[in-house]
Amino acid sequence: MATFLQGGCQRKKRLSALEYVDFNECPLAFGILCDHLCDENVPLSVREFAQIVALKARLPNGGVGALSLIYLARLVVDTPTAPPPR
């Protein structure tokens, strides 16, 4: 989980979130990491966002809410854009 997020979040914040994994609190750790990404406006690739969505589906209770996913989707930087209207 942390390997594809390690470039974006500050190391201290990332490590503090991952400490919850040691206490079997993976959904909480995931939610905190996603909050850090949102708070810091960390750009995500399409692949990273897909990994976040896939991981969310595997966690009990999802780890983050729909609003967090909407905001995370706005951080994706390499999505194809439609041509401007004429």
N, C-alpha and C positions, 0 to 999 in steps of 0.2 A: 504494500500500500504506500509506503513512504518513498519508495525508489522513484516513482514517476512524478512525485510532488516535490522532490528534494530541491529542485532548482528554484522553485517559486517562493516558498515561505522562508522566513528567517529561521535559521537552525534551532535557536532556543525555543521558539514557539512550536516548531514541528516536533521536537523531542519531548516537550512537555505534554503535547497531545498524545503522543505514542506511549507515554507512561501508563495510560489507562488500559492499554492492551494487556499489560502485566496483571491487571486485576480483572481480566475477562470482560472488559467494557469496550469491546470493539466498536459497537454503534456510536458510543459517546466519543471515542477517539476519532472516528471517521467524521462525525458531525463537527467536532472542533477543528479538524484539518480543513474541512470545507468552509467553515466560518473564517478561518485565517485567509484562505484563498480569496474569499469575497471581500473581506475587510481591506486586504492589500491590493485588490484589483489585479491579481496575478493572471497574466495571459495563459490560456490553455489551448492546446492543440485539439483537433477533432478527436484524435486517438485518446488523449488524456481524458477528455470529457466522456467518451464512450466507456473508458475504464471506470470512471466514477459512477456512471449509471449502472454498469454491470455489477460493480461492487455493492452499490446501494441495494440492488435487487437480492443480493445474497445475504445481507445483514438482517437480523431480527429487527423488526420495526423500522427498517430502512435507514436508520442513522441520521437522515436529514429530511426535511419536509419538501414539499413541491415548490414552495417559494425559493428555497435555497437552490434547487435545481434550475429554476428559471434564471436566477441571477448568475449561477455558474455558466449557464448556456450563453449568457451575454459576454462572458470572458473569453469565449472561443475566438481565436484570431485568424485561423486559416480556413474559414468556411467560404465556399464560393459565393460571390455576390452577384445579384442580378444586375444587368446593365441599367443605367439610369433611364427613366422614362423620357421620351422625346416630346 
